[in-house]
Amino acid sequence: MDFDLSEEQRLLKDSVEGLLKTSYDFDARKKYQAEKGGWSKGVWSKLAEQGLLGLPFSEDDGGFGAGSIETMIVMEALGKALVVEPYLPTVVLGGGFLRHGGSAEQKAAHLPGLIDGSKTFAFAQLEKASRYDLGDISTTAKKTATGYVIDGEKFVVLNGESADTLVVTARTAGGQRDRNGIGVFLVPANAKGVAIKGYPTQDGLHAADISFTGVEVGADAAIGDPENALPLIERVVDDARAALCAEAVGAMDESLKSTVEYLKTRTQFGVPIGSFQVLQHRAADMFVALEQARSMAMFATMASDFDDAEARANAVAAAKVQVGQSLKFVGEQSIQLHGGVGMTMEYKIGHYFKRLTMIEATFGDSDFHLRRVSAAGGLI
Amino acid sequence: MDLSFSKEELAFRDEVRAFFKDNVPAALRQKLMEGRHPTKQEMVDWWRVLNKKGWGAPHWPKQYGGTGWSTVQDYIFNEELQMAPAPAPLAFGVSMVGPVIYTFGNDEQKKRFLPRIANVDDWWCQGFSEPGSGSDLASLKTKAEKRGDNYIINGQKTWTTLAQHADWIFCLCRTDPTAKKQSGISFILVDMTSKGITVRPIQTIDGSSEVNEVFFDDVEVPLENLVGEENKGWDYAKFLLGNERTGIARVGVSKERIKRIKELAAKVEAGGKPVIEDQKFREKLAMVEIELKALELTQLRVVANEGKHGKGKPDPASSVLKIKGSEIQQATTELLMSVIGPFAAPYDVHGDDGSNEAMDWTAQIAPAYFNTRKVSIYGGSNEIQRNIITKAVLGL
């Protein structure tokens, strides 16, 4: 049992936090958001230079062979700084599919560009009717003599506007909710028949609705087993959920810090409002919620290395529930304790709240995951 | 970072678990599982089994009869004990007055009291709270005046848990009435057989009489029973209360209770199917399990942190353990209430010794629910814990 970071992990934490401290204050973030696609190529290059984009990939693939703890460290730091660059869609999701399911040829074709920062990815999964069910897929991938033809529509694809490569879930056989007959395909964003409609999201990121009309890809576009890729999808999405938990912990940590700072400096009735016990206790409850979430984000991080897929899924689901409960409380109370200023677009706290709120609705909310944990018979 | 136990820690857990499996008397285990109160003799017999094994006061330093275990081993021991389930070593002796004596007491006191605490030759109780001094403990009024070789103690303590069994009480008494609140308090050990002590039971809403009022009427106590320095008792009390906080999450107790909720909910039927198959019930239960898992990990983080900074230096984050631990304990008793439904109603009768064996164990569920309201009040109420977080963690 050991909760300490190793020397290397501490250095990683210091370096990523250091980088963001110097280049990612709230005003800088606004400038990055105004760039094409809604994020900064300059920041992305810096992340690449520091090796952060190559962290989880094996050394043979040009990466650093880091594990899930390193991803947690980076995601927490990104959460603290409210980073808008596409780390989750590119490194965790796109990279995750290549890492866990990609062939040697696919890795060789895609990882160098991902790691050096020249290419980004997006995961096209959500459909009109699928909600949080990863196996609910209407998009089809019909087998042809040379590969597949993809038809269907995907929604709220994070980084879908900028990505060079889309990782698309599509059905090769069976009905809309069958567990089998699901494949995952690498599709160039500029392929013929791909139509991308980009837009900003509530939390200041960018996403896209994407339609696929007779999009032809080769047989080598399929990642893993094109007939049975749901276990791979669940595996990679569990990593993404764990990463989101860590990002939420970073955002909550910063929200609480900012709130406590505000309680110390805002004066009413001639005293700092932090001298009022009702506000003190609210802040104490926010601390409790944050620490419970932090513990479960660690649990989810550890779980991504479990051999047993069911145990992993259950642990990650439990973490997403706890983080969901905590982020709602911390996010809402941060606004409440900031008062009117918390309602303004100009002040940063509301932006943390908005990011936290969108994290809750990504890859399953608390209700969804609570149902999963209860269906699995709980944790004890 | 590695959240799993090491090979050595797992071997230790297996050893402890096996010992409890072989040595906790079946009748005692059954009573605890059903939420009944064991008799004094049942508890003392069990603690002597533990002490014979060398585990009577496991977290004490080796030279005083402890084990020298790491904080993680302490944690495993407590967790396994709670899940067995079996009574933890008497907190008032082993966790409270014992550490005060070996840290601040003189050699004479260490020799005289420590071995008897570990073997429960002396049953200790805690004389802190008074009718007018609950959360504001430092306002206490019980007086100890020096007269010759004695202190003369006058006043009243309350909420004194299991004073009816006690041979000794450790008291906070005002020895300097002129000093301001926290100064002028001393930590004094009092023989419960002394003339002038009256114990009056308080019946709590569950029907039991765990707690008592203790009256002191010109009680003579030898000066040698003062621990440490006169008028420094507040410091020792703070030390004692800080030691209390990490064990207070009672994760093992809640785990054991959740297992029992599942067993029971599989048996009790509602609408033609077991309660456990009701989706709303399942989700409420799952939510408690998730919070308990989070609490367990939070506790391990605090334990690991203490392991680094040395025992006896409480982490202010341990207030989180008290708040969440008590809320979860309460939630488990609420779930039991919802499983049993209308059959919670029959009321049981309690024996004079605080035991209750008369009726079917389903009659213990409502009393357990009522009794468990105490956990967010004692040991520094949850509101006091929020004050601690506010000041010590958030710096407000």
Interface residues (C-beta under 8 A of the other chain):
Chain A: M1 D2 F3 D4 L5 S6 Q9 I69 V260 L263 K264 G274 S275 Q277 Q280 H281 A283 A284 D285 F287 V288 E291 Q292 A293 R294 S295 M296 M298 F299 M302 A318 V321 Q322 L370 R371 V373 S374 A375 G378 L379 I380
Chain B: M1 D2 L3 S4 F5 S6 E9 V72 K255 I258 K259 K262 Q279 R282 E283 L285 A286 M287 E289 I290 E291 L292 K293 A294 L295 E296 L297 T298 L300 R301 A304 N305 A317 S319 V320 I323 K324 E383 Q385 R386 N387 I389 T390 V393 L394 G395 L396
